[in-house]
Amino acid sequence: MIDIRFAIGLFFTITGGLLAFYGLTTMSRAELYHKSLDINVNIWAGCLMGVFGLLMMGLTRRGREGK
Amino acid sequence: MKDSFDLAWVDYAVIFSYFAFVLGIGWVLRRHMKDAEAFLEAGRSMSSWVAGIAFISTSLGALEIMGMIGCGAKYGMLTYHFYWIGAIPAMVFLGVFMMPFYYGSKARSVPEYLKLRYDEKTRGLNAILFSIMTILMSGISMYAIAILAEQLLGWNFYVALVLSAAVVLSYTYLGGLSSAIHNEVLQFFVVIAGLLPLVVLTMKEAGGWKGLKVHLAPIVSTLPGKAYASDTWVTTWRHTDQAAANPMGIEWYGIILGLGFVLSFGYWCTDFLVIQRALAAKSSLAARNTPLIAAIPKMLIPLLIVPGVAAMWLMHTPSAGFSIMENGRPNYDLTIIMLMKHYLPSGLLGLGLTALLASFMSGMAGNISAFNTVWTYDIYQAYIRPITNKSQAPANYLRVARLATVFGVTASIGTACIAAQFRNVTDFMQTIFSMVNAPLFAVIFLGMFWKRATGHGAFTGLLSGLSVAILHHGLTEPAGSSTLFKGGWIHVTRVYPVELAQNFWSAVFACLTSATVAVCVSLVTQRQKPDQELVGVVYQLTPKDQLEDVVWYQRPATLALIVMAMVTTLSVLFW
């Protein structure tokens, strides 16, 4: 079949990376983050999603070795 | 709400990468679709946690996300009753008591269970009603997705409609139920990731939960027209001694009976849409654990309602510049969208929109995959062309199932167009579903736990329950109703404070009537099925699951106790 953990992991890693990258390139644009209470939420969310994604992919690998 | 979002390239990139994954999952799974069993039942191969997440994800569709955040603003934390007294006990009951018979009877659908337990006419009635409901529901999801794309992204309504239909059709056509289930798991995580930033940001602005309580107190106690106790929006049970003391307009016994019992058990224990996910599990034990494992994230989902509660504060604080007004009246369905607009910058905004799109599509795909199963097994195989040549059957039924998928999506487009013409239809359909489900629960419950119940009893029970619900709808209406869709089309004998209360009591009466009629008719009619045909189908005739070899944390009873202890703790904490 398919290991959905891997698909989820990959999606979160890619999307997280994308958000973090966008967050880094827009660091100087204070007006963009005015609505999110002056926090660069893209960097935060991007990093957290990336970590979650890598974790899920790690689980997939452990699952395979377990078998 | 005409002002659309300004999306940056990154928002589109997030949305498109999600679509690529959704289609990719269908593409990878297409090779496994060798027969109707793989296509419609996912080959009964899922682990509990995959089935469990799909189980809650499929009911986290179009109307639920917008509805639940909107309810957070409208009713405050009373919305939690939908989860803690509503869904959770019903899911526990399903896993511990009912699932052994659904799974053990080898039924491939709820209508087929009715055929195994009762007779052909009961199955036929349920299969037809269910097919119509799923098409209507997926059509509503499709309508919601298209209207969202039209208003927020400035797309053409019909282009958005056809595009969303094409995406859902592709991945359900390619990978069947497996594809729908795997996508639902992905979608679940995307919805959480998309909505969690709103929770963090609203909490930060309000100064935490304590801060929000302080902000809400003066607003709630001085609401124009109707004032409540100052902590009404941040408590669950405290103000339910009288219907008038809380914005839901229902007393505690109405909540327990209507929401906690009839509506929730009617939905979670009988709706094939969710049951199908548990039936796809790889063993009877995994199937029983599916709703129990699902209950744990389900009880934490109300966390996502907090931004809705905060919206109540924002909309009454002029300096916040937050409004959900449309044509001079608050439109609570807009709450989630306006919160995203208010808080999320480009980047996270794309993720938030992806979460909404994901939930709409899973609502659609869930209904389509339930529809094609009932159509293939309970209508086509049962009435149109029963098995004549066993060797050709699997390939033949796979083709039928795929055609049913195409038909289901096409018919949903039709429903979506009707919904676009008559906007009230959406609420009306929701009312209809509770009318169909409540009597069904009574009949299935009796069937599982009372071997004397007969086919004639079940059939008349279903019909009379449905008639009573329709009659009740015709005789009552919610306060301020201006359309016959809301009820009172015969004669108004009672006015309920809110529509929810009307639905509750409709369901209560329908369930009670259905049970009474089913018992009475069963007692005066003959049983047609001998005991040996009902092994695995009825409680008294089925050997108990042997669970001695199972580790304690995988036993349904242990899981059920853990879940109930958690939900009780949460209820007490937020009393």
Interface residues (C-beta under 8 A of the other chain):
Chain A: M1 I2 I4 A7 I8 L10 F11 F12 I14 T15 L18 L19 Y22 G23 T26 L32 Y33 K35 S36 L37 I39 V41 N42 A45 G46 M49 F52
Chain B: A8 V10 A13 V14 S17 Y18 F21 G24 I25 V28 L29 H32 S45 V50 S178 H182 V185 L186 F189 V190 A193 P197 L201 K204 E205 H342 Y343 L344 P345 S346 G347 L348 L351
